[in-house]
Amino acid sequence: MDDRLCLQGILYALHQHIAWQLLPLELGFGSGQTCWCRLDRWQKAGVFKQLHRILLAKLNAAGELHWSRACVDGSHVRTTGGEGPR
């Protein structure tokens, strides 16, 4: 199955909040199992982290990011063993 079609199937399933096995074959994205396996493989390979970095860099270069509206959620950032409670 073509990578682009699998990506479209993944995005469709996630956007529609449907179970993988309910992905309609007639849309041409392949089976839900195929899309899920591709998503799992890409996730493990770090594809989405790299894609996120590239997108942020392009948006920043185009002046489309508004850093004054950004925030950091400390509950998702690992500490480096500094001072204070853990």
C-alpha positions in Angstrom: 0.0 0.0 0.0 1.3 3.5 -0.9 2.6 5.5 2.1 0.5 8.5 1.2 -2.7 6.5 1.1 -1.9 4.9 4.4 -1.2 8.4 5.9 -4.6 9.5 4.6 -6.2 6.5 6.1 -4.5 7.1 9.5 -5.6 10.8 9.5 -9.1 9.8 8.5 -9.5 7.2 11.3 -8.0 9.6 13.9 -10.1 12.5 12.8 -13.3 10.5 12.6 -12.6 8.8 15.9 -13.3 5.4 14.5 -11.9 2.0 15.3 -9.2 0.8 12.9 -11.3 -2.2 11.7 -14.1 0.3 10.7 -12.0 2.2 8.2 -14.0 1.9 5.0 -12.1 -0.1 2.3 -14.0 1.8 -0.4 -12.1 5.0 0.5 -9.0 3.4 -1.0 -6.7 3.8 2.1 -6.2 0.1 2.6 -7.4 -1.8 5.6 -7.5 -0.5 9.1 -4.9 -3.1 10.0 -2.5 -1.9 7.3 -2.9 1.7 8.4 -2.5 0.9 12.1 0.7 -1.2 11.4 2.2 1.6 9.3 1.3 4.1 12.1 3.0 1.9 14.6 6.1 1.4 12.5 6.4 5.2 11.7 5.9 6.1 15.4 8.7 3.7 16.5 11.0 5.1 13.8 10.5 8.6 15.0 8.8 9.8 11.8 6.2 12.0 13.5 8.7 13.7 15.8 10.9 14.6 12.8 7.8 15.8 10.9 6.8 17.9 13.9 10.2 19.5 14.0 10.3 20.2 10.3 6.8 21.8 10.4 7.7 24.0 13.4 10.9 25.2 11.6 9.0 26.0 8.4 6.3 27.9 10.3 8.8 29.8 12.3 10.8 30.7 9.2 7.6 32.0 7.6 6.8 34.1 10.8 3.6 32.0 11.3 4.4 31.0 14.9 3.3 33.3 17.7 5.7 32.5 20.5 4.0 35.0 22.9 1.1 32.5 23.0 3.3 29.4 23.7 3.6 27.6 27.0 5.5 24.7 28.4 3.8 22.0 30.4 6.2 20.9 33.1 4.3 17.7 33.7 5.7 16.3 30.4 9.3 17.5 30.8 11.7 15.2 32.6 13.8 16.8 35.2 17.6 16.6 35.0 18.2 16.0 38.7 18.4 19.6 39.8 17.5 21.1 43.1 14.0 20.8 44.6 11.4 18.0 45.0 10.7 15.5 42.3 
